[in-house]
């Protein structure tokens, strides 16, 4: 499958980073750091940025901070990248308020996660997403991550939601290849791999791209995977995906949230990140040293991935 065989154009680009939200050492929102980080990510391969997602610590940022972040990043990247604002909460009314605020602040799209903790049934879940989609004029990506929310967006629910003109995409962290293919075969929804270890696997069966946490530190990494696959060099695509796995494992499977490990590595590299907010806690020195060693093994002495 080549780029020409996929939904065109991708609604939010194809190479998206789930961007961390930089804070100052005192814990305040670091808008200058956000601008600098966003500019670096776009310059090195990201054509979309997801702001205020899980990696962006959305549970601990205020509504005003979320709006300020969109405004600042838009100033930094202009029209070089799509901005997708995470607005999903466990409260439909609050989600609608955030969606409208994100639209006014200049977002290009919305990421809406399944409501967490309350575990609504599928008909209530469907209505939640429809209310969010009806609340403003922006296109939506639905975020299916049952491991965090406790609620799966079932394939049949996704098929019904695909009929809504503004529900256009899915960030897929379901770990259900069969379910994903059922939806891909029955809808025009644009699928984004939300788990870095599955970027190539989902792209090979029809996904449009990815939303990556590891892209915070190596923005060009998975773009190279997609480019190789699109060029017909599937062997090289697989090689690049495998080369990424040690860093993916260190960042995403080290027993700490990806936010913590990504910020630790960014800080070690002298890039904007800052601390995490409670209840998260920073990575300790041994963990940070392991992250840095794995990163350096991947990128070598140049500090850039050799592709």
Legacy VTK file of the C-alpha trace (Angstrom):
# vtk DataFile Version 3.0
C-alpha trace
ASCII
DATASET POLYDATA
POINTS 307 float
0.000 0.000 0.000
1.373 3.410 -0.997
0.412 6.939 -0.029
-1.853 7.075 -3.079
-3.916 4.179 -1.736
-4.721 5.942 1.550
-7.317 8.592 2.424
-6.058 11.834 0.896
-5.117 14.256 2.105
-4.430 13.070 5.660
-6.673 15.170 7.900
-3.896 16.231 10.276
-0.763 15.229 8.396
0.832 11.810 8.709
3.790 12.303 11.097
2.442 13.668 14.371
4.167 14.137 17.712
2.301 13.868 21.011
4.163 16.891 22.327
5.106 17.274 25.975
4.027 20.488 27.664
7.149 22.319 28.874
7.085 23.769 32.370
9.501 26.050 34.159
11.483 24.683 37.077
8.904 26.342 39.317
6.166 24.350 37.584
4.569 27.143 35.542
3.678 26.801 31.888
6.767 27.544 29.765
5.368 29.101 26.613
8.776 30.092 25.237
9.952 26.508 25.710
6.824 25.249 23.978
7.517 27.489 21.000
11.122 26.318 20.742
10.230 22.655 21.093
7.417 22.883 18.544
9.679 24.622 16.037
12.303 21.880 16.440
9.758 19.108 16.006
8.359 20.583 12.813
11.783 21.412 11.388
12.882 17.801 11.906
9.985 15.926 10.408
6.639 16.389 12.169
3.787 17.722 10.052
1.357 17.693 12.965
1.481 18.269 16.714
-0.937 16.956 19.311
-1.157 19.397 22.210
-2.605 18.665 25.650
-2.855 14.943 25.147
-1.834 12.424 27.784
1.841 13.068 27.019
1.072 16.779 27.319
-0.156 16.278 30.898
-3.687 17.426 30.129
-5.090 16.183 33.458
-2.957 18.714 35.347
-3.110 21.764 33.072
-5.865 24.330 33.391
-8.265 25.291 30.624
-6.516 28.656 30.332
-3.125 26.964 30.021
-4.436 24.692 27.270
-5.660 27.698 25.300
-2.420 29.616 25.835
-0.431 26.614 24.633
-2.346 26.432 21.344
-1.842 30.149 20.747
1.885 30.018 21.480
2.573 26.950 19.330
0.581 28.412 16.446
2.787 31.501 16.649
5.859 29.272 16.437
4.900 26.943 13.607
2.438 28.998 11.585
0.912 26.882 8.859
3.849 24.447 8.687
2.036 21.870 10.813
-1.464 20.947 11.860
-2.315 21.506 15.523
-4.595 18.958 17.129
-5.855 19.886 20.587
-6.624 17.264 23.170
-10.012 18.187 24.627
-11.332 14.866 25.900
-12.398 14.650 29.526
-14.670 12.456 31.624
-17.337 15.178 31.444
-19.208 15.807 28.185
-20.016 19.405 29.095
-16.372 20.168 29.885
-15.234 18.471 26.672
-17.578 20.692 24.665
-16.240 23.807 26.408
-12.645 22.806 25.647
-13.529 22.041 22.021
-14.983 25.501 21.494
-12.036 27.157 23.219
-9.550 25.198 21.089
-11.311 26.273 17.911
-11.157 29.935 18.945
-7.467 29.593 19.838
-6.561 28.346 16.360
-6.457 24.559 16.521
-6.923 22.634 13.276
-8.531 19.596 14.869
-9.499 17.933 18.123
-8.438 14.729 19.845
-11.251 13.349 21.997
-10.516 10.404 24.267
-13.171 8.027 25.535
-14.437 9.271 28.914
-12.370 7.675 31.637
-13.288 6.246 35.032
-17.078 6.352 34.556
-16.951 3.643 31.868
-20.095 4.640 29.928
-21.905 2.046 27.787
-21.420 2.232 24.032
-24.609 4.198 23.292
-23.632 6.852 25.855
-20.073 6.873 24.532
-21.377 7.424 21.022
-23.534 10.339 22.153
-20.568 11.888 23.988
-18.531 11.956 20.781
-21.437 13.259 18.718
-21.981 16.144 21.139
-18.298 17.024 20.915
-18.409 16.887 17.114
-21.553 19.028 16.984
-20.126 21.667 19.320
-17.825 23.372 16.822
-16.619 23.274 13.244
-13.344 21.375 13.711
-12.685 17.786 12.586
-12.270 15.178 15.326
-9.935 12.276 15.926
-11.289 9.765 18.435
-8.745 8.355 20.874
-9.210 4.652 21.583
-6.982 3.684 24.520
-8.934 1.289 26.750
-5.866 0.463 28.837
-6.029 3.977 30.293
-9.728 4.837 30.097
-11.253 1.480 30.998
-13.606 1.769 28.019
-13.080 0.475 24.501
-14.576 2.323 21.565
-15.955 -0.822 19.968
-15.490 -1.272 16.205
-19.242 -1.151 15.544
-19.433 2.130 17.461
-16.617 3.557 15.366
-18.394 2.493 12.186
-21.524 4.374 13.255
-19.551 7.435 14.325
-17.771 7.515 10.959
-21.057 8.690 9.457
-20.634 12.034 11.229
-19.043 14.522 8.794
-16.606 15.905 11.373
-15.455 12.594 12.870
-12.607 11.836 10.519
-9.866 9.930 12.335
-8.872 7.523 15.106
-5.771 7.489 17.277
-5.479 3.755 17.801
-4.066 2.335 21.022
-6.504 -0.572 21.158
-3.956 -3.327 20.448
-6.644 -5.056 18.369
-5.481 -5.553 14.797
-8.620 -7.456 13.858
-10.898 -4.724 15.197
-8.839 -2.044 13.490
-9.086 -3.816 10.151
-12.842 -4.225 10.577
-13.186 -0.466 10.865
-10.724 0.266 8.064
-12.618 -2.052 5.733
-15.987 -0.432 6.456
-15.204 3.279 6.793
-13.029 6.084 5.469
-11.699 6.939 8.928
-8.026 7.911 8.901
-6.177 5.724 11.399
-3.132 6.945 13.299
-0.944 4.492 15.186
-0.866 5.704 18.768
1.665 3.128 19.997
5.180 3.594 18.671
5.901 -0.121 18.448
2.953 -0.508 16.059
3.722 2.277 13.589
4.792 0.046 10.705
2.301 -2.727 11.446
-0.692 -0.378 11.329
0.670 1.573 8.366
1.025 -1.659 6.406
-2.687 -2.448 6.833
-3.933 1.002 5.926
-3.258 3.523 8.687
-2.517 7.052 7.519
0.329 7.795 9.932
1.124 8.000 13.623
0.981 10.053 16.816
4.300 9.374 18.538
5.669 10.134 21.995
9.217 9.112 21.036
9.053 11.784 18.309
9.614 14.371 21.044
13.292 13.383 21.041
13.788 11.856 17.556
11.209 13.548 15.312
12.587 12.040 12.102
12.613 8.438 13.325
9.212 7.129 12.307
8.917 9.484 9.365
11.823 7.523 7.887
9.869 4.299 8.436
6.855 5.626 6.513
8.998 7.132 3.753
10.796 3.829 3.185
7.523 1.920 3.070
5.983 4.398 0.623
9.062 4.076 -1.588
8.463 0.334 -1.767
11.490 -0.549 0.359
9.598 -2.604 2.923
12.777 -4.282 4.128
14.319 -0.958 5.053
11.074 0.159 6.681
11.135 -2.953 8.842
14.808 -2.438 9.673
14.180 1.143 10.782
11.195 0.089 12.875
13.313 -2.555 14.597
16.121 -0.065 15.175
13.653 2.139 17.000
12.502 -0.528 19.439
15.203 -0.151 22.140
14.373 3.546 22.481
10.632 2.875 22.273
10.972 0.310 25.025
13.036 2.660 27.176
10.584 5.542 26.784
7.268 3.696 26.742
7.823 0.446 28.636
10.189 1.343 31.464
7.529 1.191 34.147
7.033 4.955 33.952
4.601 7.039 31.888
5.956 8.231 28.559
5.559 11.812 29.748
8.084 11.205 32.517
10.665 9.455 30.369
10.304 11.815 27.401
10.776 14.844 29.639
13.760 13.236 31.349
15.451 12.584 28.016
14.604 16.015 26.608
16.051 17.611 29.729
19.224 15.535 29.474
19.608 16.765 25.897
19.184 20.383 26.950
15.818 20.718 25.197
12.659 22.368 26.564
10.727 20.101 28.914
11.040 20.938 32.579
9.476 18.953 35.410
6.294 16.917 35.429
3.368 17.885 37.602
2.167 15.834 40.568
1.044 13.154 40.966
3.709 12.255 38.398
7.280 12.262 39.650
10.502 12.822 37.691
12.672 9.966 36.498
15.618 9.200 38.748
19.237 9.550 37.647
19.830 5.868 36.730
16.690 5.856 34.567
17.707 9.075 32.851
21.203 7.731 32.220
19.745 4.573 30.624
17.458 6.657 28.430
20.351 8.823 27.301
22.569 5.814 26.562
19.840 4.207 24.448
19.248 7.456 22.598
22.953 7.911 21.869
23.223 4.355 20.578
20.440 5.132 18.105
21.584 8.504 16.837
25.362 8.177 17.151
27.822 11.004 17.526
25.932 13.354 15.173
22.874 13.597 17.407
20.694 12.885 14.378
19.247 9.621 13.143
21.214 8.238 10.218
18.614 7.064 7.720
LINES 1 308
307 0 1 2 3 4 5 6 7 8 9 10 11 12 13 14 15 16 17 18 19 20 21 22 23 24 25 26 27 28 29 30 31 32 33 34 35 36 37 38 39 40 41 42 43 44 45 46 47 48 49 50 51 52 53 54 55 56 57 58 59 60 61 62 63 64 65 66 67 68 69 70 71 72 73 74 75 76 77 78 79 80 81 82 83 84 85 86 87 88 89 90 91 92 93 94 95 96 97 98 99 100 101 102 103 104 105 106 107 108 109 110 111 112 113 114 115 116 117 118 119 120 121 122 123 124 125 126 127 128 129 130 131 132 133 134 135 136 137 138 139 140 141 142 143 144 145 146 147 148 149 150 151 152 153 154 155 156 157 158 159 160 161 162 163 164 165 166 167 168 169 170 171 172 173 174 175 176 177 178 179 180 181 182 183 184 185 186 187 188 189 190 191 192 193 194 195 196 197 198 199 200 201 202 203 204 205 206 207 208 209 210 211 212 213 214 215 216 217 218 219 220 221 222 223 224 225 226 227 228 229 230 231 232 233 234 235 236 237 238 239 240 241 242 243 244 245 246 247 248 249 250 251 252 253 254 255 256 257 258 259 260 261 262 263 264 265 266 267 268 269 270 271 272 273 274 275 276 277 278 279 280 281 282 283 284 285 286 287 288 289 290 291 292 293 294 295 296 297 298 299 300 301 302 303 304 305 306
